[in-house]
Amino acid sequence: MCLAVPAKVIEVRDDGTALIEVGEAKMNTSTALVDDVKAGDYVLVHAGFAIEIIDREEAEKTRELFEELARLDEIC
């Protein structure tokens, strides 16, 4: 199964990468597959690539679902 994770773009760099934030973790990702990514945008990230710009509400809903799944996994 493939899974894309919502992330907030902190900084866009000239080399085609961006610094992103997923929860408390910060990491680099490629922006080669998406046009016009800006700091403050939310993106879906899969395998080190931003694959789509999404709105903040969608990013938050998805993050909440991941957190709920993690809690359920702890219970089972």
N, C-alpha and C positions, 0 to 999 in steps of 0.2 A: 504494500500500500504506500502511495506517495502522500506526503503531508507538507503543506506550505504553512509557514508560521507568520503571523502578523508582527510587524516591527515598525518602530518609529525611526524616521531618518533624522539623524542628529547633524550630519555634515556631509555635503556632496563634494567630492574631490575631482580634480581635473583629469585624473588617470582612469576615469570610468568606474570608480568605486565610491562607496558611501560608508560612513560610520553609522551603524544602526544600533538600536536599543531594543532588546527583547527581555521584558521584565527588568531585572537589575543587571543583566549582562549586556556588554557592548562588544560589537564585532564588526568586521568589514564584510561587505558584500559587493558583488558586481552589479552595476546598473546597465550593463550592455543590452539587456532585453527590454528595457523600459525607457521611453522618451520623457524628457522634462521633469525628472525627479528633483524635488527641492527639499531643503531642510524643513522639517515640520510635517512632511508628507508621511503617510502610512503606506507600507508596501507589504505584499505577501512575498516571503522569501522561501525558496526551495533549493537545496543543494548549492548554497552559496551565491544564488542569483536572485535579485529582485525580479519577480515575474509579472507583477501587476500593482498599480497604485489603487488603494482602496480608501474609503472615507473612514474617519476616526470612529464613527459609531460601529461600523462593520468590524473594525479591528478590535474594539473593546468587547463586542459580543463574542467574537471568536476566541479571544483570550479567556473570557469568562467560561466558555465551554471547555477549553483545555484544562482550566483549573478544576472544574467540576469533575471531569474525567479522572484527573489525578487523585482527587479526594475519593472517588469511587474505587479506584485501584487500590488505595490504601486500606479501604474497608474490606475488600474481597480478599 
